[in-house]
Amino acid sequence: MKLIPFYFLLLLFWGGNNVINSITILRDPVTFSTLDNKFNTLLRGQKDEYKWVEEYYDKMPIDHFNYNDDKTFKLRYLINTVYYKPGGPIFFYTGNEGTIEAFAQNTGFMWDIAPDYHAAIIFAEHRFYGKSLPFGNDSFGSIQNLSYLSSSQALADFAVLIKFLKKDKLPNAIKSPVIAFGGSYGGMLASALRLKYPHLCEGAIASSAPIYWFQGKLSKDNTYDSIVTRTFKLSGCNVDSISKSIDAVKNIMSNKDGIKWINELFKFDNKSLLTKLEDGEWLIDNFKDTLGTMAMVDYPYESNFLSPLPASPVKEACKYFEGSEKFDDKTLVTSMYKVLNLYYNYTGKVSNLCVNPDACSGPFSGLGDVIGWTWQACTEMIMPMCDNGPPEDMFPKSCPFNLNNYLENVCKKTFGKIGYKTSLAAPDWYMTNYGDNYETVGNIVFANGYLDPWSGGGWMLKPATKGSVVSLIISSGAHHYDLRGRNKLDTPEVKEVRRLQMKHITHWIRKAKKRHAKELKHQLREKQLQKKHQSLNRQAIKLLC
């Protein structure tokens, strides 16, 4: 069985021969959970009884901001009204960079608490992902079509859908408070929905949302891998040995016998055999991004994204480097192999590994979702990422992040054939568009896990409150751990964070209902006064007559 490594999400489209060291575009691992039928299972620890109905809003404007364009498309959403009582709240998930089922399956927190609030559950798919393709199979075929893929257009989609749900779809929902939920990029969108459309969104639960991961706002370009390194250290890992294992690959591959040995050790597919020293970068980058993914999904119970993983996978990976101070190069590389085998072959059913993006087919082949996120990462979602090397992080030095290099060697090589120009990049636009003063609207809870590499771009890196904007930190938490379903192995920290999130949700809903009751009372008072004035007018007319 052949598996495409995590970091080749990007390289599938521009080839292994053009690999630029340490340039990767990362996606939420949740998006991998429905890619391959062999791994299309719910995360262990999640419930399998999540039920929904797939529906479409079939008149969604392709361009919300052009009054000379009336083209529309079908936006998909998943809906569950089992717990809903007329007038109850609407729990609205702002879809990420992937098919919406993946997020419906892996956001158990919404399902767990919906009965307590008699809430309707909505998972809205992001345009250009899953089945929500504005131009069908040609959605990724031109710059013109891709120009409609942006966070602003997606938020406008969500706003239109919310109005439809409240007015036409759900009974007695005109005054139903909408609570937005989202994780990772979806968390960014949830907070932005509250920011841009506060009249439609009462509050937002934004988990693992790297809203500040942009140039001029991020403290250090190596933030991601420095946190990966920290997470491995916290699990007792010898990170110096991990760093040395990368050097060991280069040392061993300096001759033909070493290359042959590595091919045999890693059981590479015949189409993916390493033939020269430069090919070792495929393996090194694969290893590097596998460690990053393990840090993101370092949950205290087994999980299943692209492949099944044990509980606390970082700690499991660290076991292979125990006593590594005395390891020679081959023993270090063997430890690297064991880590990769843990990630891709925990069940022991995988016969070989394919790392050549030009030769391998697999669950990502032709996957439009990958193209969509790469486009966003080449326009408004340009997130600086590089490595400073030891001792700050355990990977080869590649900092500083070079924007021009990134645009030329990633974006133009991916989209150049359909007309991409580096002038299309807007690295400052996200911060210009959404800003950083979330306290102006309030009612947002940002939750981040201390183990999560993306936490470095969060609103606050410590527990804090500003107005009604709250930062919650899960000391034992990985990537949007708080949004996952309840599990008997959950840590006390995540239980407390969920309790606090529910406290805020309850407050927002009560506040909304109180406001609506006051509005209704005012309207009734106005009607009474109007009737009184009408009666007085009629009496005055009679007297005059």
C-alpha positions, 0 to 999 in steps of 0.5 A, a space after each residue: 500500500 502506498 501513502 503520500 507523506 504529509 508534506 507532499 500536499 504541496 509538492 504533488 503539484 510542482 514536483 520533487 525535482 523542484 523541492 525548496 528546502 523547508 517550504 511547506 504549506 500545512 493544512 489542518 489534519 482533520 481534512 485528512 480524515 475522509 480522504 481515503 476509504 481505508 482510513 475513512 473512519 471517525 477519530 477514535 474517541 469520537 462518536 459514530 452516531 453524529 447524523 446530519 442531512 446534506 443540503 444546498 443553498 442553491 443561489 449563493 452569489 459567486 461574487 458578493 461584492 460586485 453588483 454587476 455579476 449575478 452568477 450563483 452556485 450551490 453551497 453545501 451545508 450539513 444540518 441536524 435539527 434533532 435537538 432543536 426547539 423553535 427559537 433555540 440557538 443555532 450552532 454554526 461551524 464555519 467550514 475550513 479548507 476541506 470537505 465539510 464531513 471531516 469537520 462534522 465528524 471531528 467537532 464532537 463538542 458541538 454535538 455533545 452540548 447541543 441537547 443542553 441548549 436545544 440547538 440546531 447544528 449547522 456545518 457550512 462548507 467553505 467555497 471551493 472545498 468538498 462539493 461546494 465548487 462554484 465552477 464545477 470541475 473547472 473551479 481550479 482551472 483559471 486565475 479568474 475562477 480562483 479569484 473568487 476563493 477568499 476568506 471574505 467571500 466565504 464569510 459572506 457565504 456564511 452570512 447569507 446562509 445564516 439569514 436563510 436559515 433564520 428566515 426560511 429554513 428553521 421554524 421560529 428562528 428569526 431571533 435565534 442566537 447564532 454561535 459560531 464554532 471553528 478550529 484552525 482556519 475555521 477558528 479564524 473564520 469563526 472569530 472573523 464572522 463575529 467581527 464582520 457580521 456581529 448582527 448575525 453572530 452572537 458569539 464565537 468559539 475559536 479554537 487553535 486559530 492562528 489569527 496573528 500568523 502574518 508578517 509584522 505580527 508573528 513574533 518569530 518566523 520559526 515559531 511553528 517548529 520551535 513549538 514542535 521542538 518544545 512539545 517533544 522536549 515536554 514528552 522527554 525526547 532527546 531533541 539533539 538526537 532527532 536533529 542529529 538523525 537528519 544529519 545522519 541521513 545526509 552522511 549515509 547518503 553520501 555514497 551508493 551503498 548508503 543510499 541502497 541501505 536507506 532504500 531497504 530500511 524504509 521499504 520504499 516503493 520501487 517507483 520511489 527509490 532514492 537515487 542521489 544525495 538530493 533525494 534525501 531531502 524528500 525523506 528529511 522534509 517528510 520526517 520533519 513534517 511528520 513530527 509537526 503533525 504528531 505534535 498537532 494530534 498529540 491527544 491522550 487517546 488513539 486517533 485516526 487522521 491520514 492513518 491510525 495513531 496511538 495515544 500520545 504519539 509524541 511520547 511514543 515517538 520519543 521512545 525510539 530515541 531513548 539512549 540515543 546519545 551513543 547512537 551511530 548514524 545508522 542507528 539514528 536513521 533507524 530511529 527515524 524510520 521507526 518514527 515514520 513507521 509509527 505514523 504511517 504504519 501503526 496497524 502494521 498493514 502498510 507494505 511500503 512507503 512512497 515519497 516521490 511526489 512525481 511517481 506516487 498515486 494516493 489519496 491526495 492525487 487530483 485533490 482539489 482541496 489541496 489546490 484551493 488551500 495552496 491558492 489561499 496560501 499564495 494570496 491572502 493566507 501567506 504565513 511565514 514559516 522557517 527554522 532557526 536550527 538548534 538550539 531554538 528548534 531541532 531542524 536544519 536552519 532555513 530562516 529568515 523566511 524569504 517572501 520572494 523565494 516563497 512566491 517564486 518557488 511555490 506559488 508561481 511553480 504551482 499556478 504559473 501555467 494559469 497566469 499567477 503573478 507574484 503581484 497577486 500576493 497580499 501578505 498584509 491583507 488579512 491583518 488589514 481586513 480583520 485587524 487585531 482589535 477583537 475587543 471592539 465586538 467582544 463575545 469571542 473565546 479563543 482557546 489554544 493548546 500549549 502543545 499545538 504548534 499553531 498556538 504561537 499565532 493565537 490571540 493571546 499566549 496565556 489565559 487572559 480577558 479583555 472586555 468580553 474576549 477571552 483566551 483559554 490555554 490548555 496546558 496539555 492540549 494539542 490542535 483544537 483538542 477542546 472541539 473534539 468529543 468527550 472521551 473518558 481519557 480527556 484531561 482535567 484541563 480540557 474539561 475545564 476549558 469546555 466548561 468555561 466555553 459553555 459558561 460563555 455560550 450560556 451567557 451570550 444566549 441569555 443576553 441575546 434573549 434578554 435583548 430580544 425580549 426588550 426589543 419585543 416589549 419596546 415594539 409592543 409599547 410602540 404599537 400600544 402608543 400608536 393605537 392610542 394616538 390613532 384613537 385620540 386622532 379619531 376622537 379629535 376628528 369627531 369633535 371637529 365634525 
